[in-house]
Amino acid sequence: MRAAIFRNGQIVADNLPEPKPGPGQVLVKTLACGICGSDLHARQHAHRMVELAKHLPHRKPMDLSRDIVFGHEFCCEVLDYGPATERKLKPGTKVCSLPALLTPEGISGIGYSNDNVGGYAEQMLLSEPLLLEVPNGLPAEHAALTEPLAVGVHAVAKAGIRGGEVPLVIGCGPVGLAVIAALKLKGLHPIVAADYSPVRRALAEKMGADIVVDPARTQPYAAWAEHAQMSPEEKATRPPLQAMLPALKPALIFECVGVPGLLQQVFEGAPRDARIVVVGVCMESDRSEPMLGILKELNVQYVLGYTPEEFAWSLRLIAEGTVDAASLVTGRVGIDGVAQAFADLANPEKHTKIMVEPWR
């Protein structure tokens, strides 16, 4: 079968043996798979990923001397079943799944593995218990957005929203847009979002942001403060010592960029008692000033992935039209176009999400 393979630091199109489903596994045809920002980072910082995996005994690091097929945002079609399966879904059924295989040794990830082929291949293996049938005739390229939306849903769930916060989303790429959609579902307003890209700011408004900020023109934290002023009634109920501080509603900041220096910028700009949710995946070493966090009593929450329930709910949100996934897809490529797509995604004015359609 054809696949876009990460080999010797490059993405190359080549042939691989067709996978054979084992016990509890399902052979599927990949219909669509989104290129994730983490895939772009992984191509550039694969050695760093391998190094950090050594700190996680349950996680098997990639062997960079062997082929790897990326792709963890996928929608597939059931082709065949392995032994010890219930075969509840007929061949031809469209499905999504968490990017993982259930094995006798535990959970094994799909997308950054030498053993499990990801969605940049014509076929792959999934675990039957993790399959979710795609409802409502949802197009495969929209169903494939379940995974990135689930990341945003999970980030908002982990934020510990109490009510009354004013959120600020830094970065309006696919993850930031998913966070905005999830915040809108929570009914938390106004949602302030910041990005240098006019295209992404427009998408942020479409996904539910109430105020969009160009950091080249307006300091995001100043814009946030302008829209986070307490009402006279809220000011009047503050204890005496708090009354000496700026009369601002609680801050909930989502860092959705994941590049060195961003977290320090958040520390510098955040108001006292802000809760910061780090959603962007920074693959490089970074530094920040702990004293800023101490003086401001900042609360920092790192997040990763999602729960199975959040994943299933995200699929329903897209299928029922609650979240407008279609506007995020800006390009489609076949196996031979994946390497160029990685380069094209560097331009936020041109692309937000490119879908790999291996049979294209």
C-alpha positions in Angstrom: 0.0 0.0 0.0 1.0 3.6 -0.5 2.0 5.8 2.5 3.7 9.1 3.3 6.6 8.0 5.5 8.8 9.9 7.9 12.2 8.5 7.0 15.6 10.0 7.7 14.1 13.3 8.8 12.0 13.7 5.6 8.5 12.9 4.4 8.6 10.6 1.4 6.0 8.7 -0.5 6.6 4.9 -0.8 5.1 1.5 -0.5 4.6 -0.5 2.7 3.2 -4.0 3.3 -0.6 -4.1 3.8 -1.4 -4.5 7.5 -3.0 -7.7 8.7 -5.6 -7.4 11.5 -4.8 -9.4 14.7 -7.2 -10.4 17.5 -9.6 -7.6 18.3 -8.4 -5.5 15.4 -10.1 -4.0 12.3 -8.6 -3.3 9.0 -9.7 0.0 7.7 -9.3 2.2 4.6 -8.1 5.7 5.5 -10.6 8.2 4.0 -9.2 11.4 5.4 -6.5 12.4 7.9 -5.7 15.9 9.1 -2.2 17.2 9.3 -1.7 18.3 12.9 0.7 21.0 14.2 2.2 18.3 16.4 3.2 16.4 13.2 5.0 19.5 11.9 6.8 19.8 15.3 7.5 16.0 15.3 9.2 16.2 11.9 11.5 19.0 13.1 12.0 17.8 16.7 11.8 14.0 16.5 15.0 13.5 18.4 13.6 15.6 21.2 10.4 13.5 21.4 12.5 10.3 21.6 14.6 11.9 24.4 11.6 12.9 26.4 9.9 9.6 26.0 12.6 8.1 28.2 11.0 9.9 31.2 7.7 8.0 30.5 8.3 4.3 31.2 4.9 3.3 29.7 5.6 5.1 26.4 7.7 3.3 23.8 9.9 5.9 22.0 10.2 6.0 18.2 13.2 4.4 16.6 14.2 7.1 14.1 16.3 4.6 12.1 13.0 2.9 11.1 10.0 4.1 9.1 7.2 6.0 10.8 3.8 6.9 9.4 2.3 10.0 11.1 -1.4 10.8 11.2 -3.7 10.7 14.2 -6.7 12.8 13.1 -8.5 10.3 10.9 -11.8 9.0 9.5 -11.8 5.5 8.0 -14.0 2.9 6.3 -14.3 -0.6 7.7 -12.8 -3.2 5.4 -12.3 -6.4 7.3 -12.0 -7.9 10.8 -9.3 -9.9 12.6 -10.1 -12.9 14.9 -11.9 -12.5 18.2 -14.0 -9.6 17.0 -17.8 -9.0 17.3 -18.1 -7.5 13.7 -21.0 -5.2 14.8 -20.2 -2.7 12.0 -20.6 -3.8 8.4 -17.8 -3.3 5.9 -18.1 0.1 4.3 -19.1 1.8 7.5 -17.4 5.1 8.2 -15.7 5.2 11.6 -13.5 7.4 13.8 -11.4 6.2 16.7 -9.1 7.4 19.3 -5.5 7.2 17.8 -4.6 4.1 19.8 -4.5 0.3 19.7 -5.4 -1.9 22.7 -2.7 -4.5 23.1 -2.0 -7.2 25.7 0.9 -5.0 26.8 -1.4 -1.9 27.2 -2.4 1.1 25.1 -0.2 1.7 22.1 -0.4 5.0 20.3 -1.0 5.6 16.6 0.8 8.3 14.7 4.2 8.4 16.4 5.0 4.7 16.3 7.2 2.3 14.3 4.7 -0.5 14.9 1.3 1.2 14.3 0.7 2.8 10.9 -1.0 6.2 11.1 -3.5 7.9 8.8 -1.0 9.0 6.1 -1.4 5.5 4.6 -4.0 3.9 2.5 -4.9 1.3 5.2 -4.4 1.0 8.9 -5.4 -1.1 11.9 -7.8 0.0 14.7 -9.1 -1.7 17.8 -12.7 -2.7 17.5 -13.8 -1.5 21.0 -12.6 2.0 20.2 -14.6 2.4 16.9 -17.2 5.1 16.7 -19.6 5.0 13.7 -19.8 8.4 11.9 -23.4 9.6 12.1 -25.6 11.7 9.9 -23.7 11.0 6.7 -21.0 13.3 7.9 -18.2 13.8 5.2 -15.0 12.0 6.1 -12.9 15.2 6.1 -15.2 16.8 8.7 -15.4 13.6 10.8 -11.6 13.7 10.8 -11.7 17.0 12.8 -13.1 15.1 15.8 -9.6 14.7 17.2 -8.5 18.3 17.2 -11.9 19.5 18.4 -11.6 17.0 21.3 -8.3 18.6 22.3 -10.1 22.0 22.7 -13.0 20.4 24.6 -10.6 18.7 27.0 -8.6 21.9 27.5 -11.7 23.8 28.5 -12.8 21.0 30.7 -9.5 21.0 32.6 -9.6 24.7 33.0 -11.9 24.4 36.0 -14.4 27.0 35.0 -16.4 28.4 37.9 -18.4 31.0 36.1 -17.7 34.7 35.6 -14.2 34.3 34.0 -13.3 36.2 30.9 -11.2 34.0 28.6 -8.2 35.0 26.5 -7.1 32.6 23.7 -3.5 33.2 22.5 -3.1 31.7 19.0 -6.0 30.9 16.6 -4.6 27.9 14.8 -6.7 24.6 14.8 -6.2 24.1 18.5 -7.0 27.7 19.5 -10.1 27.6 17.3 -11.2 24.3 19.0 -10.7 26.0 22.4 -12.9 28.9 21.2 -15.6 26.6 20.0 -15.5 24.7 23.4 -15.7 28.0 25.3 -18.7 29.1 23.3 -20.4 25.8 24.2 -19.8 26.6 27.9 -21.5 30.0 27.5 -18.5 31.9 28.7 -18.4 35.5 27.3 -16.8 37.6 26.1 -14.2 35.4 24.5 -11.1 37.4 23.6 -8.8 35.8 21.0 -5.4 37.0 19.6 -3.5 36.1 16.5 -1.3 37.9 14.0 -3.1 36.3 11.0 -6.1 38.1 9.6 -7.4 34.8 8.2 -7.2 33.1 11.6 -8.8 36.1 13.4 -11.7 35.8 11.0 -12.0 32.1 11.7 -11.9 32.8 15.4 -14.9 35.1 15.0 -16.7 32.4 13.1 -16.0 29.8 15.8 -17.3 32.1 18.5 -14.8 34.7 19.6 -16.4 38.0 20.6 -13.3 40.2 20.4 -10.3 39.5 18.1 -7.0 41.2 18.6 -4.0 41.7 16.3 -1.0 41.6 18.7 1.0 43.7 16.2 -1.5 46.6 16.9 -3.0 45.9 20.3 -1.5 44.3 23.4 -3.8 41.2 24.0 -3.7 41.6 27.8 -4.8 45.3 27.5 -7.6 44.3 25.2 -8.6 41.6 27.7 -8.6 44.0 30.6 -10.8 46.4 28.7 -13.5 43.7 28.4 -13.0 42.2 31.9 -14.0 45.2 34.0 -16.1 44.4 37.0 -19.6 45.9 37.2 -20.2 48.5 40.0 -22.1 45.7 41.9 -19.1 43.4 41.7 -16.7 46.1 42.8 -18.9 46.8 45.8 -18.8 43.2 47.1 -15.0 42.9 47.1 -13.2 42.5 50.5 -11.2 45.6 51.6 -7.7 44.2 50.5 -9.0 43.1 47.1 -10.5 46.6 46.6 -7.0 47.9 46.4 -6.3 45.7 43.3 -7.6 46.4 39.7 -11.3 45.7 39.4 -11.0 42.9 36.9 -13.0 39.7 36.5 -11.1 36.4 36.8 -8.7 35.7 33.9 -8.6 32.4 32.1 -5.8 32.3 29.5 -5.3 29.5 27.0 -1.8 29.4 25.4 -2.4 27.7 22.1 0.9 28.4 20.2 3.6 26.2 21.7 6.8 28.0 20.9 9.6 29.0 23.2 9.1 32.3 25.0 5.3 32.3 24.8 4.7 31.1 28.4 7.0 33.8 29.7 5.0 36.4 27.7 1.9 35.0 29.4 3.5 35.3 32.8 4.4 38.9 32.1 1.0 39.9 30.7 -1.4 37.9 32.9 -3.2 39.6 35.8 -3.0 38.4 39.4 -4.7 35.1 40.1 -5.0 34.2 36.4 -5.5 30.6 35.5 -3.3 29.6 32.5 -4.0 26.5 30.4 -1.1 25.4 28.3 -2.6 23.7 25.2 0.1 24.5 22.6 2.8 21.7 22.4 6.3 23.2 22.7 8.8 20.6 21.7 11.9 22.7 22.7 13.3 23.6 26.1 11.9 26.9 27.4 12.4 29.2 30.3 10.1 31.3 32.4 10.5 33.4 35.6 8.9 31.5 38.5 9.0 34.7 40.6 6.4 36.3 38.3 4.2 33.3 38.9 4.7 33.6 42.6 4.1 37.3 42.8 1.0 37.1 40.8 -0.1 33.7 42.3 -0.7 32.3 38.8 -2.2 28.8 38.3 -0.7 26.9 35.4 -2.4 23.8 34.0 -0.8 21.7 31.3 -3.2 19.5 29.2 -2.8 16.6 26.7 -5.4 14.8 24.6 -8.9 14.0 25.8 -11.0 11.3 27.4 -13.0 8.8 25.3 -16.2 10.5 26.3 -14.9 13.9 25.2 -13.8 12.4 21.9 -17.3 10.8 21.3 -19.0 14.1 22.2 -16.8 16.0 19.8 -17.9 13.7 16.9 -21.5 14.4 17.8 -21.0 18.2 18.0 -19.6 18.1 14.4 -22.2 15.7 13.1 -25.1 17.7 14.5 -23.7 21.0 13.2 -23.2 22.5 16.6 -19.5 23.2 15.7 -18.8 24.5 12.1 -15.9 22.1 11.2 -16.2 22.7 7.4 -14.6 26.1 7.5 -11.4 24.8 9.0 -10.5 22.6 6.0 -8.4 24.7 3.6 -6.7 22.0 1.5 -6.6 18.4 0.4 -3.7 16.3 -0.8 -2.9 12.7 -1.7 0.1 10.7 -0.5 2.4 12.4 -3.0 1.4 15.9 -1.7 2.0 15.4 2.0 5.6 16.7 2.0 4.6 19.9 0.2 1.6 20.3 2.5 4.0 20.3 5.5 5.8 23.3 3.9 2.5 25.0 2.9 1.2 24.9 6.5 3.9 27.3 7.6 1.8 30.1 6.0 -1.3 30.8 8.2 -2.7 33.1 5.5 -3.0 30.1 3.1 -4.0 27.2 5.2 -5.6 26.2 8.5 -6.1 22.4 8.1 -4.9 20.3 5.2 -6.5 16.9 4.8 -4.6 13.9 3.5 -6.8 11.7 1.4 -4.5 8.7 0.7 -6.6 7.4 -2.2 -6.8 10.8 -3.9 
